[in-house]
Amino acid sequence: MKKQLVLCLSILLLWNYGCRQTDKTTSDYKNAAINYEQLDLKRGENIVQTVCNSCHDPSAEKTNRIAPPLELAKRNYLAVTNTEEEFVKKMVRFIMNPTEEEAELHQDVEEYGLMDPLGYSLTDIQSVAVYIYRTELEWPEWMDEEGGQE
């Protein structure tokens, strides 16, 4: 009986500790400072070109798209932020933990669903967000200057 009680208490303690660690890890990125000296914009570009564009392909036809083009996502984030830091933090919060609450493209979430978490480090995702912010991304042929469809 004592062994069962000790086992149950041990499991509860480990579960409680694990939940606190998960909450801590999950929330660390939400308010994380951006250390621009640690960012690698070439790595950010590489991730965008090889990973992000596989779903957010600007040249994909409407019937073949599985996610909105990055230029459209960028414009939506620019519309709700005033600085590069706000843009990066907002984009990082979504990419690190894609939820409807963090999404800026609500219509696209309804159409395509939420993206999967990418599994990259905070520094990598910050590098991606800064790269997107600072780079003129490819325009999809079907998108007009205001980000709508022609």
C-alpha positions as CSV (number, residue, x, y, z in Angstrom):
1,M,0.0,0.0,0.0
2,K,2.8,2.4,0.9
3,K,4.6,1.6,-2.4
4,Q,1.4,2.5,-4.3
5,L,1.0,5.7,-2.4
6,V,4.6,6.7,-3.0
7,L,4.3,5.8,-6.7
8,C,1.1,7.9,-7.0
9,L,2.7,10.9,-5.3
10,S,5.8,10.6,-7.4
11,I,3.7,10.6,-10.6
12,L,1.7,13.6,-9.5
13,L,4.9,15.5,-8.6
14,L,6.5,14.7,-11.9
15,W,3.4,15.6,-13.8
16,N,3.0,18.9,-12.0
17,Y,6.7,19.7,-12.6
18,G,6.4,18.8,-16.3
19,C,3.3,21.0,-16.7
20,R,5.1,23.9,-15.1
21,Q,8.2,23.4,-17.3
22,T,5.9,23.2,-20.4
23,D,4.1,26.4,-19.5
24,K,7.5,28.1,-18.9
25,T,9.0,26.9,-22.2
26,T,5.8,27.8,-24.1
27,S,5.6,31.3,-22.7
28,D,9.4,32.0,-22.9
29,Y,9.2,32.9,-26.6
30,K,6.1,35.2,-26.1
31,N,8.0,38.0,-24.5
32,A,11.6,37.0,-25.5
33,A,13.9,39.9,-26.4
34,I,15.3,39.9,-29.9
35,N,19.0,39.7,-29.8
36,Y,19.8,41.0,-33.3
37,E,23.5,40.1,-32.8
38,Q,22.6,36.4,-32.5
39,L,20.3,36.3,-35.6
40,D,21.5,34.8,-38.8
41,L,19.5,36.3,-41.7
42,K,21.1,33.9,-44.2
43,R,19.7,31.0,-42.1
44,G,16.4,32.8,-42.0
45,E,16.5,33.2,-45.8
46,N,17.4,29.5,-46.2
47,I,14.5,28.4,-43.9
48,V,12.1,30.6,-45.9
49,Q,13.3,29.3,-49.2
50,T,13.4,25.6,-48.3
51,V,10.7,25.3,-45.6
52,C,8.2,28.2,-45.7
53,N,7.9,28.4,-49.4
54,S,7.1,24.8,-49.7
55,C,3.6,25.7,-48.3
56,H,3.6,29.5,-48.9
57,D,4.7,29.2,-52.5
58,P,4.0,32.6,-54.2
59,S,3.8,30.9,-57.6
60,A,1.2,28.2,-56.7
61,E,-2.1,28.4,-58.4
62,K,-5.1,29.1,-56.2
63,T,-6.3,25.5,-56.6
64,N,-2.9,24.1,-55.6
65,R,-2.1,26.4,-52.7
66,I,-1.9,24.9,-49.2
67,A,-1.2,28.1,-47.4
68,P,-1.4,31.9,-48.2
69,P,1.7,33.4,-49.9
70,L,4.2,34.9,-47.5
71,E,3.7,38.3,-49.0
72,L,0.1,38.3,-48.0
73,A,1.1,37.1,-44.5
74,K,3.7,39.9,-44.3
75,R,1.2,42.5,-45.3
76,N,-1.2,41.4,-42.6
77,Y,1.4,41.6,-39.9
78,L,2.6,45.0,-41.2
79,A,-1.0,46.2,-40.9
80,V,-1.2,45.4,-37.2
81,T,2.3,46.4,-36.1
82,N,4.2,49.7,-36.1
83,T,7.8,48.6,-35.7
84,E,10.1,45.8,-36.8
85,E,10.3,44.5,-33.2
86,E,6.5,44.3,-32.9
87,F,6.3,42.6,-36.3
88,V,8.9,40.0,-35.3
89,K,7.5,39.3,-31.9
90,K,3.9,38.9,-33.3
91,M,5.1,36.6,-36.1
92,V,7.3,34.6,-33.7
93,R,4.4,34.0,-31.3
94,F,2.3,32.5,-34.2
95,I,5.1,30.5,-35.8
96,M,6.3,29.0,-32.5
97,N,2.8,28.0,-31.4
98,P,0.2,28.4,-34.3
99,T,-3.2,29.0,-32.8
100,E,-6.3,30.8,-34.0
101,E,-5.8,33.5,-31.3
102,E,-2.3,34.3,-32.5
103,A,-3.2,34.2,-36.2
104,E,-3.5,37.4,-38.3
105,L,-4.9,35.7,-41.4
106,H,-8.2,34.5,-39.9
107,Q,-9.9,33.9,-43.3
108,D,-6.9,31.8,-44.4
109,V,-6.9,29.8,-41.2
110,E,-10.5,29.0,-42.0
111,E,-9.6,28.0,-45.6
112,Y,-6.3,26.2,-45.0
113,G,-6.3,25.4,-41.3
114,L,-3.5,26.1,-38.9
115,M,0.1,25.4,-39.9
116,D,2.1,22.9,-37.9
117,P,4.8,24.1,-35.5
118,L,8.1,24.1,-37.3
119,G,10.3,22.8,-34.5
120,Y,13.0,25.4,-35.0
121,S,14.8,27.3,-32.2
122,L,13.6,30.8,-31.1
123,T,16.7,32.3,-32.7
124,D,15.9,30.6,-36.0
125,I,12.3,31.7,-36.0
126,Q,13.3,35.3,-35.1
127,S,15.8,35.2,-38.0
128,V,13.0,34.1,-40.3
129,A,10.7,36.9,-39.1
130,V,13.4,39.5,-39.5
131,Y,14.3,38.2,-42.9
132,I,10.6,38.4,-44.0
133,Y,10.3,41.9,-42.5
134,R,13.4,43.2,-44.3
135,T,13.0,41.4,-47.6
136,E,10.9,42.3,-50.6
137,L,9.1,39.0,-51.1
138,E,7.9,37.7,-54.4
139,W,4.4,38.8,-55.5
140,P,2.0,36.1,-56.6
141,E,0.8,36.9,-60.2
142,W,-2.8,36.8,-59.1
143,M,-2.3,39.3,-56.3
144,D,-2.9,43.0,-56.9
145,E,-1.0,45.8,-55.2
146,E,-3.4,45.9,-52.2
147,G,-3.0,42.2,-51.6
148,G,-6.3,41.2,-53.1
149,Q,-7.0,39.0,-56.1
150,E,-7.1,40.4,-59.5
